[in-house]
Amino acid sequence: MEEAGNAAAPLLPPAGPSAASNGALARHLKMATRLSWAANWLLLVLKIAAFALSMSKAVLASLADSAVDLASQMVLSVAEHSMKRYNPRFPIGRGKLEALAVICCASIMSMASLEVVQFSALDLYNGWAKGERPSLELGPAMFAILLLGSAMKLSLYWYCNWLKGSSDSMGALAEDHINDVASNLGALLAAVVVKAWPEGWWVDGAAAIVIALVIMLRWSMITYSQVLKIVGQAAPEAFTRQVEALAAAHHPALEVDVVRCYHFGPRYNVEMEVVLPGAMTVAESHDIALDLQHKLEALEDVERAFVHVDYEKRSWPEHKVERTLMERQAARRGATSQQAQCAQLKFLAMVALLVALTATSVAAQAASPPPAGNSTVPLYQTNAMVSVLPILLLFFIPISLVFCCTVCMN
């Protein structure tokens, strides 16, 4: 087998055009990170000045976004630094750390946005219920700061978005930048409306809430995608076909049996079961499989590749986890529809219980007299709807779990 003699391939591809392109990519990634650091610090200082001049809650929402950008970028930088260093405690590297860092950034962003919603809602309540309208000073300096920040962040968004296919950290930075653009433009729009229509003072607080909710929504979507990568979502069909075609063309005696491609953090693990003639020596089959492993791991999107050689195809999975899952799936398909209906009824009962408790809480809060002689009553004691929030939070998680179980049973 002359082809087997080529199996002494190096673990890494030889230096050449691909190595040069990787070096250029590394320079772009480093440049994008440094520019983002500089822009975030500059924008933070400018927005502090803009908020001090205007006292606008929409500007505060944008300021919170910029402040948290720095914390998020610090998390991403620490993760990237740790991923590049070898540690014997993590023998296969720390590739999943990047996805975890992005989830950490999403949590920080969401908590900051939630605080902005709270402060803005308090301002709206004080303005409508107590007549204490917030004072706003919307001068040209504030408009200039927000316009400059929007232009700067839009340019960085285009740059990082161009690089996000090579790094999840770049995707997170791009999301930071576009969120800043959206928050800046939202704050600008709210300021223009309030300046032209003084009676629309509430637009500033409402815009701050909308900006914060949009940021939370976008980051929740990013969190979901990163969780799928950590859990091990299957790779796209196009990538699986590409890997299978590469293996099929690797050796004339090789036959591809099973191909599994799934996320291992931002990149993919490839597990391949191939069939070679039973009469082939162990040395020959090993060299062919090792050469194929090197080819697979040379692909940019592959983290690790595992090639298992067999002398015949198997009709049942060889790994215990897959066998167990398939057996459970077969048993679940044989379950009666009555069990599925029972789970759905339980879910509806939980929803009905939540609605009943919410209605009871609202009625009790509305019927209770307000404290006498106290002009500074906290918002959670005077607003019946806000008092229901703890109940909603307590029941949201179990209801979600019941719903997920119901969907899975179907």
Steps between C-alpha positions, in 0.01 A plus 500: 500500500701796376238742621559381853859609472383858486360467852811649652339839454577768756238579759484858375471602133824626346569871491371663185211714380270365773755581771543848359125554494476380861765755598308778325182390673673506839617855432145606409359340815757677717435831327122467542543425871729798559279740306197377695680558829594855403154581365321365808712704739461817294127451460454432871659835589297683237172347613568582863537859389183479290300359790637763741391772255155361415392267788316304230397144585541399136860623518534307828390183318764565237758576772423173680548315173843659449609437859406135477677476163829546683421231754392264223810565294715435805330162545556416133866604516566284806329206332698543179827527696421183695405306186843561347694362797559132566396371841543132594173520697321540164667245271282579194515875540238749610314559175161525672619791711422745221134398488479524880652849485237611249226367732659689789493818290133444422424466872683823582322686219160370605546595866609853407204536263266378773626775731436760230143370461448530875626861525311608189176340619541678835541835320189435289299409809616808691417721204151364439388416857674777697558767235878489563624529145873450441694807395684466171768729353538404136779714360704472177794341684290194586386460138859531374624236747232248405551556125877458533454182703255357248738558207793348691309193611343440158847486341619252765186292454574456130860401578417250777203359308735426210717297740228326703513186284848436639429565866196507727673778693483717188131418475452617859694821432295562187184458708637748755566754228162470326325521839689822566392635162138411573511650850666820376249548220211419734625756752541756220149441371353529849693822562378653174137414583522639854674817384238563232204392719553584870173332596647173376742477795402135538653413161848509656419236762301290257788507251741390773277202582467405133878523447566284807242238399638478145852450637374226735317329213801501269732366769253230597507379139881496507494311830271238350733445204803469730322252727427284195870503416601395851237227515623357169260600223550319170700675231320622187425234240725673247801466730422134572479428126832679445669283764345182363614585146854565623507159670350316201776635274777427750576136404353264238455216752331721761122507544331756725251346743402769754581872519417712806579871500396706800598817681773487759483868592536728196646227276408140418603158614494238224445133582531266204460126471659357184524151357823353363564144373535246779810355336687831531770510766459709813792720394344576161152574636644714780708711261202556269278603793765728650557673168124556471492641854772750407303609194184552703678696772659722235151637425456842658171416672614170655616495862580126521442196277465136598518223238394148601589214266281191466498204261120507449203732546300483821124535517490637854695784670818389672485758780292451814356855510362479147355153558327618818354810335371303201341239727326774698380665181354174376325446833365855495356455152316194626339693787126557483353835400325506837832571674568793269152639566556464873821706477320769301223515762761545772650789307160666460433450871826677586409792274153522659657500846735781402213708362294442815785598733579808290135613507480442875817701561379792287159503672653489848748777421232720345268452798764584764508873597825689441711595803389833650733796533774355289574687180801289406341159471719254312384406153455131588247599771289735288489324168296179511643363178858522625406301811404208276852471358634266773210262435569508127866424559424217743268325256676580173773238541278201590251590227783514248624161613152347474458648154836361385409157634167515319667589170756224543232240567334587173 
